[in-house]
Amino acid sequence: MPRLVDHDVRRKQITDAVRRVIVGGGLESVTFQTVAVEAEMSIRLVQYYFGSKREFLLATHRSVMEDAGARFMRRWTTMGQDAAPRAMIHAILAELLPLDAQRREETIVLGSFGWAAVTGQAITAEETFAAPRTLVTVIANQIARLGRAEARAQRDAALITAAIGGLAQGLLQGYDTAPSALDLIDHLLDCVLGVTTQSSADQSDLL
């Protein structure tokens, strides 16, 4: 009998290969040939699953978002639904920092997609907006638990989201260290929420 092929596994092999190509040489280095070589499969097989470069780029972007979302859910499950809003927000922001190999890869890949959207390479900016919009909504919902009006919560969440993006890039470039980045998250939340909690030095489980 012919061996059954798990198409989802094949697609993941391809999107994982796209990530590695981007990390190694930027988005401009992504072609059917470089992805096929990295995935250790034929160009025709890559084309079978993704008919265009744009298709596998968007699939790769979605895969990064899904991995990050799954990580958020695991952290939230561990914390429990009754965790304080600030603790929940801090956990989300820490997960967005490149503090390990996986998150470093995700930061590089998402940064490449962001620049590609600005310069009009294969994808549009609108196609990358779903993730930050969702993040703003999630953070705003936690801020609203503190009694903030909806409009204020949305603006505060948008500010926090913008700040964490810059902090992640700074950490990636070596401008900040992991401890200083976590301290800056605490300071950011102090400024926006007006609430003080334990320092990030006491939150080693976030690393």
C-alpha positions as CSV (number, residue, x, y, z in Angstrom):
1,M,0.0,0.0,0.0
2,P,1.2,3.5,-0.7
3,R,2.3,5.5,2.3
4,L,-0.3,8.1,3.4
5,V,0.9,11.7,3.4
6,D,0.0,14.1,6.2
7,H,-0.5,17.3,4.2
8,D,-0.6,19.4,7.4
9,V,2.8,18.1,8.3
10,R,4.1,18.9,4.9
11,R,2.8,22.4,5.0
12,K,4.4,22.9,8.4
13,Q,7.7,21.6,7.0
14,I,7.5,24.3,4.3
15,T,6.5,27.2,6.6
16,D,9.2,26.2,9.1
17,A,11.7,26.2,6.2
18,V,10.5,29.7,5.2
19,R,11.1,30.9,8.7
20,R,14.7,29.6,8.7
21,V,15.4,31.1,5.3
22,I,14.2,34.5,6.6
23,V,16.3,34.3,9.7
24,G,19.3,33.3,7.7
25,G,19.0,35.9,4.9
26,G,16.0,38.1,5.2
27,L,12.7,38.0,3.3
28,E,14.4,38.9,0.0
29,S,16.2,35.5,0.2
30,V,12.9,33.6,0.1
31,T,12.3,31.8,-3.2
32,F,10.8,28.5,-4.2
33,Q,14.3,27.2,-4.6
34,T,15.7,28.3,-1.3
35,V,12.7,27.1,0.6
36,A,12.7,23.7,-1.2
37,V,16.4,23.2,-0.3
38,E,15.8,24.2,3.3
39,A,12.7,21.9,3.5
40,E,14.6,19.1,1.8
41,M,12.0,18.6,-0.8
42,S,11.5,19.3,-4.5
43,I,10.5,22.7,-5.8
44,R,7.5,21.0,-7.5
45,L,6.3,19.7,-4.1
46,V,6.5,23.2,-2.6
47,Q,4.6,24.5,-5.5
48,Y,2.0,21.8,-5.1
49,Y,1.2,23.0,-1.5
50,F,1.7,26.7,-2.2
51,G,1.1,27.9,-5.7
52,S,2.8,31.2,-5.2
53,K,5.4,32.9,-3.0
54,R,2.7,35.1,-1.5
55,E,0.8,32.0,-0.4
56,F,3.6,30.5,1.6
57,L,4.6,33.8,3.0
58,L,1.1,34.4,4.4
59,A,0.9,30.9,5.6
60,T,4.3,31.4,7.4
61,H,3.0,34.6,9.0
62,R,-0.1,32.8,10.2
63,S,2.0,29.9,11.6
64,V,4.1,32.4,13.7
65,M,0.9,33.9,15.1
66,E,-0.6,30.5,15.9
67,D,2.6,29.4,17.7
68,A,2.6,32.6,19.8
69,G,-1.1,32.3,20.5
70,A,-0.7,28.7,21.7
71,R,2.1,29.9,24.0
72,F,-0.1,32.6,25.4
73,M,-2.9,30.1,26.1
74,R,-0.5,27.8,27.9
75,R,0.7,30.6,30.1
76,W,-2.8,31.9,30.8
77,T,-4.0,28.4,31.7
78,T,-1.1,28.1,34.2
79,M,-1.9,31.5,35.7
80,G,-5.6,30.9,36.0
81,Q,-8.5,33.1,35.0
82,D,-8.5,34.9,38.3
83,A,-5.0,36.3,37.9
84,A,-4.6,40.0,38.2
85,P,-4.9,42.1,35.0
86,R,-1.4,43.5,35.3
87,A,0.1,40.0,35.8
88,M,-1.8,38.8,32.7
89,I,-0.6,41.8,30.6
90,H,3.0,41.3,31.9
91,A,2.9,37.6,30.8
92,I,1.7,38.6,27.4
93,L,4.4,41.2,26.9
94,A,7.1,38.9,28.2
95,E,6.1,36.2,25.6
96,L,6.6,38.8,22.9
97,L,10.2,39.4,23.8
98,P,13.0,37.4,22.1
99,L,14.1,35.7,25.3
100,D,14.8,32.3,23.8
101,A,15.6,30.8,20.4
102,Q,11.9,30.3,19.3
103,R,10.9,33.9,20.3
104,R,14.0,35.3,18.7
105,E,13.1,33.6,15.4
106,E,9.5,34.9,15.6
107,T,10.7,38.4,16.2
108,I,13.1,38.3,13.2
109,V,10.4,36.8,11.0
110,L,7.7,39.3,12.0
111,G,10.1,42.2,11.7
112,S,10.9,41.1,8.2
113,F,7.2,40.8,7.3
114,G,6.6,44.3,8.7
115,W,9.3,45.8,6.6
116,A,8.1,43.9,3.5
117,A,4.7,45.3,4.0
118,V,6.1,48.9,4.2
119,T,8.1,48.4,1.0
120,G,5.4,46.5,-0.8
121,Q,7.3,43.2,-1.1
122,A,4.8,40.4,-1.9
123,I,2.3,41.3,0.9
124,T,0.4,44.3,2.0
125,A,0.5,46.0,5.4
126,E,-3.2,45.3,5.9
127,E,-2.5,41.5,5.7
128,T,-0.2,41.8,8.7
129,F,-2.5,43.9,10.9
130,A,-4.7,41.1,12.4
131,A,-2.1,40.1,15.0
132,P,-1.4,43.5,16.5
133,R,-5.1,44.3,16.4
134,T,-5.9,41.2,18.3
135,L,-3.1,41.9,20.8
136,V,-4.5,45.4,21.4
137,T,-8.0,43.9,22.0
138,V,-6.7,41.3,24.5
139,I,-4.7,43.8,26.4
140,A,-7.6,46.3,26.4
141,N,-9.8,43.7,27.9
142,Q,-7.4,43.2,30.8
143,I,-7.1,47.0,31.3
144,A,-10.9,47.3,31.4
145,R,-10.9,44.9,34.3
146,L,-9.2,47.6,36.3
147,G,-12.2,49.9,35.7
148,R,-10.9,51.9,32.8
149,A,-13.5,53.2,30.3
150,E,-13.4,51.2,27.0
151,A,-12.0,54.1,24.9
152,R,-9.2,54.7,27.4
153,A,-8.5,51.0,27.7
154,Q,-8.1,50.8,23.9
155,R,-5.7,53.7,23.7
156,D,-3.6,52.4,26.6
157,A,-3.5,49.0,25.0
158,A,-2.4,50.5,21.7
159,L,0.4,52.4,23.4
160,I,1.6,49.3,25.2
161,T,1.5,47.3,22.0
162,A,3.6,49.9,20.1
163,A,6.1,50.1,23.0
164,I,6.6,46.3,23.2
165,G,7.4,46.1,19.5
166,G,10.2,48.6,19.9
167,L,11.5,46.9,23.0
168,A,11.5,43.5,21.3
169,Q,13.6,45.0,18.4
170,G,16.0,46.7,20.8
171,L,16.5,43.4,22.7
172,L,17.1,41.6,19.4
173,Q,19.8,44.1,18.4
174,G,21.5,43.9,21.7
175,Y,20.5,47.4,22.8
176,D,18.8,45.9,25.9
177,T,19.4,42.8,28.0
178,A,16.6,40.4,29.2
179,P,16.6,41.7,32.8
180,S,16.5,45.4,31.6
181,A,13.8,44.6,29.1
182,L,11.6,43.0,31.8
183,D,12.3,46.0,34.1
184,L,11.2,48.3,31.3
185,I,7.9,46.3,30.9
186,D,7.3,46.9,34.6
187,H,8.1,50.6,34.2
188,L,5.8,50.8,31.2
189,L,2.9,49.2,33.1
190,D,3.6,51.6,36.1
191,C,3.3,54.6,33.7
192,V,0.2,53.4,31.9
193,L,-1.7,51.6,34.6
194,G,-0.5,53.5,37.6
195,V,-0.1,50.3,39.6
196,T,3.0,49.0,41.1
197,T,3.7,45.3,41.6
198,Q,6.6,43.0,42.2
199,S,9.7,43.7,40.0
200,S,10.6,41.6,37.1
201,A,13.6,40.4,39.1
202,D,11.1,38.4,41.2
203,Q,9.4,37.1,38.0
204,S,12.2,34.8,36.8
205,D,9.6,32.3,35.5
206,L,8.9,34.7,32.6
207,L,12.4,34.2,31.2
